[in-house]
């Protein structure tokens, strides 16, 4: 071989070696993980691979899910590893209906004894008024609905305690208000005031037509907004609440509507995102509480999207407060309430045809719909409207419909959820009997059939779970904690009622831990159209992981609510707790 040929071969070999080295460096950069979590108990919420030992994560995404030995092949020179030492790991949680704006606007209010009698409530109010003589308006809650009969509270009882300034107190259901005479006068409410939505949002009146001071649902919404009541969101409290949810493992939430404080809440969320401090993916809504809002709803949602939308803060859904609640006899029910003389069945914000027309508009705009539906009649109307719309368009409905609360469902309607593709959203911390009063309006037979999710699960419907809290008191008493919700969903026993509290019927509604986890993860992701990117631990999905101090499947059922995450990872970043990388 000539010297020239030898030099050429040597050059080719050298070039090949350099290329191979460069390829290996490139391959390592492509396949190696930023970090690996191994020796864990990962519950993936993926039926094809439910339990694994390790995951590998790169650029905020999961690139490997499997056993420890398989994870080793993703270890590069820069890869960090962490031995979980058998800690239990879940996908990031989804709180699929809560109210950060309400909570952060619920400041500087009188806090009444939640389970107090009338004397305790009025004494607390009097003491507060004496302590804060400078306050021009006294606002707060919550008073138990069970303190009164079907005629509700009366302004005269508040006047006897405070008659020098307006007083407005919210009930424990959150769906009616007790006003004194000064408040009625301030709001301009008298015998001639028209009820906004008869049967749902209205002023209770005496035999002469005079308002008694008991106001139901959203009848004074506009008056409250006009004076700024519960319309200003405290930015510090708002951020604290989101950080709390994040520390509990919630990486994504759906805002169930903030009514008056809507823009205030979303402007704060937008500001947090611009500063890199929004700790969750945040789905906002436009909230309809009165019929007059329906014609402007789509434009209003687009305005919110334009003004506040970002990478984490999104606006894809309109919320309708479709009926009321059982406790104040404003929910839409098939059979009349038992404690009225007028055959009262509550009501709904729209009829079937009107709702179907609105869903058709949403379909054309590819906007989703979330509906407050408490009574069985309200649920039936909503399902009928979805079915009617589908028969008109003769194509898959582009609007995803979620019905929330679902305290009563007619037997024949359970199967329709899956058939129509409607998602069912529940608030499991209610399921132990915390909110009292419905037995006095529904009767015991219907009361014992409330909060039934199991027939929907058995039928294959998508069921999601949420906290749905609206007050500082609820936050203080752990009701935003998803594990607290799981505990009550599993036990049907209310912890605040004491160790001897009875199980809330029916017994068949003690939901399994598996179904509860699914409802807080992959099903919540389905509700928000995010199931391709989160909700389970799978290759290609966002690295949202919650590392818990206990295995949910092994924790004693009455201790589930005490579980605390050791660490929370979102998009591959540690956002709460701690891990010692090795």
N, C-alpha and C positions, 0 to 999 in steps of 0.2 A: 504494500500500500504506500502511495506517495506521501510525502510530507504534507502536501496540500490537502489530500483526502483525509489524512489523520487530523489535521487542524479543523477541517469542516465537521468531522464526526465529533471531535471534542467540543466544538462550538454548539452542535446540535444537542449533545448530551447535557452540556452546561445550561443551555437555554431551557431544555426539558425539565431539568431539576429545579430551576428558578420558577418555571411555570407551575410545576407540581407544588412547590412550596407556597406560591402565591394562591393556588387553588385551595390548598389546605387551610391557609389563613382565612380565605374568603368563606370556605365551607364552615369553618369554626364560627366565624362571625354570624353566618346565616342561621346555623342550627343550634348554636349554644344559647342557653337561657340566660336571662338577666338574673333570675334566681329560681331556686328549686325548694319546694316544701316537701319533706319526706317523712316517713315513719308516722303518718297521721291516720286518722279514721275519717276519710272524706265521704260524706253522703252526697252523691253527685246530683240527685234528682233526675237521673237519666236511667230509664228503665233497662236500657241495653247494657249498662255498666254502673250499677247502683253504688258499689263500694270500691274505693281505690286507696292506695297507700300514699301516692305522691302526685304532684303536679309540677310542671315546668312552665315558667312565664317569661315572655319576652315582649317588650314594647307594649305592655299593658294588656296583652292577650295570652290566653292559655294555649301553649303549643304542645303539651303532653299531659295525658291523664292515664295513670296506670300504676304498676308496682314500682317499688324502690329501685330494683335492678334496671328497669327500663329507663328510669329517669337519669341514670348515670351517663347515658349516651348524650344527654343534652348539657353536660357539664363542660364548660370551657374554662379558659384561664381566668376570666373575669367573673365567672358565675358565683353568686353567693348561694349558700345552702343553709337550711334551717331544719333541725331535727325537731319535729312536733311532739315527740315522745307520747304518741297515741292520743293527742288532743283531737277533739271532734270538730269537724269543719263542714260548714254549710255554704251554699251559694249566697251571695248578697241578697238581703231581704227586700221585698217590695211592700210598702205601706200603701195600699191601693185606694185609700179614701181617708184623708185627714184634713185639718183646717189650721195651718200655721198662722194665717192672718188673724183669725178670730182669737187664737190663743195670745198672740202678741198685742192685740188691741184690748185684751181683758185685763187691764191694769187699773190700779187706784179705784177699786170697787169694794163694796161691802161683801164679805164672805159670810153667808148665813149657814147655820148648822144643817148639813145635808139631810140628816135623819131627825132633825129637831121637831118638837111639837109647835103649835101656833104661838104659845107664850114665849118659848125660847127664840123663835124667829123674830117676833116683835121686840123682845128685850135686846136682842143683838142689834137690831136696826136702831133702836133708841140710843143705845150706847155709842154706836158709830156716829150718829148725828150729833151727839154731845161732844164727841172727840174731835169732829171736823166741822165746826160751826161755819167755817168760811166756804165750804163747798156749796156752789149754787144749785147743784143737781146731785141727788144721790141715786146711784145705779149699782146693781149687783145681783146676786143670787146665791144659792138656788133654794127655792121653797118647794117642799113636797106637794105634789098634786093631791095626795091622799088627805091633806088637811081639810079639804073642802068637799062638798057634795057636787052634784052635776051643775049647780049654779055658779060654782067657782068662788074665788075671793071677791071682796067688795072694797071699793075705795074708802069707805067710811072707817074701816079698821086701820088703814094706813093713816088716814087723816087724824085719827085719835092719837097717833104717835108722832107724826111729822105733818104739820099743816102750813109751814112757813116757806117751803120750797118743794119743787117737784121730786117725786120718788118713782123709780121704775125698777121692778124686780123680776128676774127671769125665773121660770119654774125649773124643776129638775129634769124635765124632758127637753128643755131648751126651746119649746115651741109655743109658749104663751107667756104673757107679761101681766104683772099686777101693778096698776098705776093708782096714785092718789089723785085727788081732785086738781091739785096744782099742775100735775103732769098732763092730765086731760085738757086742762085749760091752755097750757103751753102748746100742745100739739093741735089745738083747735078742734078737738073732738067733742061733738055734742049730739043731740037727738037727730039732727039733720045730716050728719056725716054718713056718706055712702060706704057700705062694706065693699072692699076691693074685690074679694072673691067669696061670695056667700057660701057658707058651709065649710070653707077652708080658712081663708084669711078674713076675719071679721071682728066686730065689736060686740061682745055679749051685752045684752040689754035687759032691763027690768020690764015689768008688765006695761009700763008707760012709754017704752021705747028709749029710755035714758041709758046711756052707757054706764055699766056698773064699775068699770075699772079693770075688767078682765078682757084682755085683748089677745086674740089667737093668731098664731103664725106670723105672717109678714104684713099685717094690716097697718102698722105704723112704720114700716121700713123707710119710706120716703121722708117722714117727719124726723126720724132719728138721724138719717143722713144729713138733713138740712141743718141740724145743730151740731153735727160732727160727732154724735154719740157712737161709740164703738166703731169709729171710722178711721181712727189714727193708729197706725201700727207702730209699736215701739221697736226700732231697728235692732237694738241690743237684745231684747227678749226674743225677737224673731230668729236671730242668728243662734242664740243659745238653744232654742228649741230644735232647730235643724241639726246643730252639733250633738244634741242629746240623741236624736234619732240615729244619727250617724254612729255614735258610740255604741248603740244597741245593735248595730249591724244592718240598719236600713240604708241602702245605697240608692234607692229610687223611691219617689213618692208621687202620689196623685193627689192634687189639691181638690177636695170635694166642694170648693166654692167658699168665697169669703164675703159675698154680698157687698155691703158698703165698703169694707176695707180692701176690696180687690186690687185696685190700682196701687194703693199704698203698699200692699204686700208685695206685688210683683215688681214695683220699682226698687224695693229693697233687695229682693232676690236678684234682680238684674245687676244692681250695684255690687252685690257680693260676688256674682260671677265675674264681673269685669275686674275685680280685685283678686280673683283666684281663691275666693273663700266660700264659694257655694259648695257644701260638702256632699250634696246629693244630686241626682238627676231629678228635675222638678217639672212635673206636668201640670200646667195651670189650666184654668177653664174660664169661660164666661158663664155666670151664674144667673139663671132665670128663676125669679120668685113670684113675679106677677105677669099676667097675660100681656100687658102692654109692652113687655120686653121682647116678646117673640119676634116681631117684625124686624127688630134691629140686631138680633143676637148674632147672626153670621158676620155682619159688618163689625160688630163690637169684638168678636173673637179675632178677626183679622187685624183690628187696631191693636189689640193686646200683643199679638204676634209681632207686628211691626215695631211697636214701641219698646217691648221688653224682651222679645225672643232672643235666644243665644244658642250656644252649643249644648248646655245642660238644661236651660230653661226653655220649655217648649209649650206651644198652645195648639192642641189638636182636637179639643173636646168642648162641647157645650153641656152644661149641667142644668137639668130641670128639676125644681122642687115640685114634684108632680102631685103629691097629696100631703097630708099632715101626719099626725101621730095618734095612736089609740088613747093615750093618757088624757088628751083634751078633746077626744071625739072629733078629730078633723081628718083622720085617715079615711081613705076610700074603701069601704067595706061592703060586702055583698049582702049580709044580713044586718039589720039595724042595731045600733048600740042599745044596751039594755036599760040604761038609766035616763032615757029621754022620753018625752011624751009626744014627740013630733015625728016619729019614724025616721030619725036622723041616721043617715048612712055616710056622713062626711062628704067628701067630694074630691074631684081632681081638677087640675089647672086647665086641662083641655079634654075634649071628647075624642073618641077614636078617630074620627075623620080628620079633625084638626091636627091631631098628633101625626097621623099618617102623612098628611100634606107637608108637615114640617120635616119629618124624616126623609121624605122625597127630596126636599131642598138640601138637606144635609148630604144625602147620597150624591147629588149632583156636584157638591163641593168637596166630597171625600172628607167630611168632618164627622167625628164620632160623637155619640150621645151617652151621657151618664144620667140616670134618673133615680131620684128619691122616690121609692115605692114601698110604702109600709103596709097598706091594707090589701086584702085579696082582690078587691075590685080594681084598685089602681094597677096591680100587677096584671090582671086580666086585660084591662084596656090597653096597657103598654104592649103586651104580647099580641093582641088583636091588631094593633096599629102596625107593628112590625110585619105581621103576616099580610095585612092589606097592602102595605108598600111593596113587599116582595111579589105579590100577585100582579101589581101594576107594572113594575120595571122588567119582570121576566128575565132577570140576570142576577148574579150575586150582588148582594147589598154591600155597597162600599162603606156604609156607615156601620161601625161596630157599636152595638147597643149593650150597655151594662145596666142592670137593675140592681139598686143597692138597698140594704136593710131587710126587705123581704120578710117582715115579721109574720105575715100570714100569706099563704099561697093555697089556692083551691086545689084539691086533689088532682083534678084533671089537667092542671096547668104545669105540674112538675116536669112532665115529659116534653113539654113544648119548648123548654129552654134549649135543649140540645137540638131539637128538630129545627128551630128557628135560628140557631147560632147565637143566642142571647147569653151573655155572661152574668153570673149571679155573684154579687158582692155582699159579704156579711161582716158584722163587727162582733167577734166572739166574746169580748169582755162584757157585752150586754147579756150573754146567754145564761148567766147564773142567777139573774133576778135583781140586778143592781138598780135598774130603772123601775120604779114601782108605780102602780096605778091602773094598768091596762085591765086587770081583772075586774075593776069596778065599771068599766065601760063595755068590755067584751063579754063578761061572764066567764066562769071558771072553765067551761068546756073549750072555748076558743083560746083562752089564756094558756091552757095546757098544750096547745098545738102551735105555739109561737116558736120562731127561730128554728125552722127545720131545714137543714142543709143536706141531710143524709139521702133523702129521696132524689135530690138533684145529682149527688155524687153517684148514687146507684144507677141513675139514668145516663151517666156519662157526660153531664154538663160541666163546663168550666166554672169552678167555684173559687173565688178569691177572698182574702181576709184583710182586715184593716183596723186601725185604731179609732178613727172618727171622733177625735176629741175636739172640744171647742172652748175649753176654759182652763185657767190656771189650776183650779182645783183638781181637775181630771189629770193634769200633768203631774201634780204633786202626789197623787195617789196611784201612780204607776200605770195609768191606763193608756199611755202611749207606748208602753213597753210591749213589743211583740210576743215575748215569752209569757208575759202575764195574760195576753189574749189567748195564747196556745193553752195555757193551764186551764182557763175557764171553758174554752171550747172543748177541752178534753174531759173536764170533770162536771160541768154544768152546775158548779157550786160557787157562790159569791163569797170571796174571802172577807169582805168588809162586814158581812153579816155574822161572822164568828165561826168557830170550829164546829158548832152544832147546826149550822145552816143546812137546810134541806137541799137535795138535788132538784134542780129545775126540770120538770117534765117537758117532753117525754124522755125516758131513759135511753131510747134508741138514738138520741141525738148527742151522745157522748162521742165526739168525733175522734178518729184515730190520729195519733201523732203524725203518721205519714201524710194523711190528707191535709192536716193543718200546715205541715211544712210545704207541701205542694202549693197550697193556697197562698202562702206568703212568699213563694219564689217563682217557679215557672208559670203558674197560672196568673199571678200578678203581672208577670212580664207579657203574657198573652193579652191581658186586658189593655195594656199600654202599647201593644204592637211592638214589643221589644224582645220577643222570645227567640229571635235569631241571634241576638247579641248578648243576652243575659238570662238569668233565671235558673241556670243549671251549670254544673262544672263539666264543660265539654271543650274539646279542641276548637279553637277559632272564636270562642266567646270571650267577652270582657272578663278580666281577672278580678272579679268581685267575690271575696271570700270572707267568711265570718268564722273565726277560731274561738270556740266556746270552752268554758271551764268545766263543762259537763256534757255527757252524751245525752241528747234529748230522749232517746229511746230507753235509757236506763235510769233516768232521773225519777224519783218518786213523784207521783202526779201532782201532789199538793206543794211541791217545791220548784216546779218548772218556772214559775214567775220570778224566782230568785236568781236564775241563770244570768251571768254577765259575760260578755265577750272578753277574751284576753287580748284579741287584736281584730281589727277590721281592715281589709284591703279593698281598695276600689280602683279599677283600671290599673292594677299592678302597683299601686302606691299604698304604703301604710298610712292610714288616715286616723287611726285611733288605736290605743293600746301600745304594746311593744313586742318586738321580736329581737332576739340576739342572733345576728347573722354570723355564720362561720365560714 
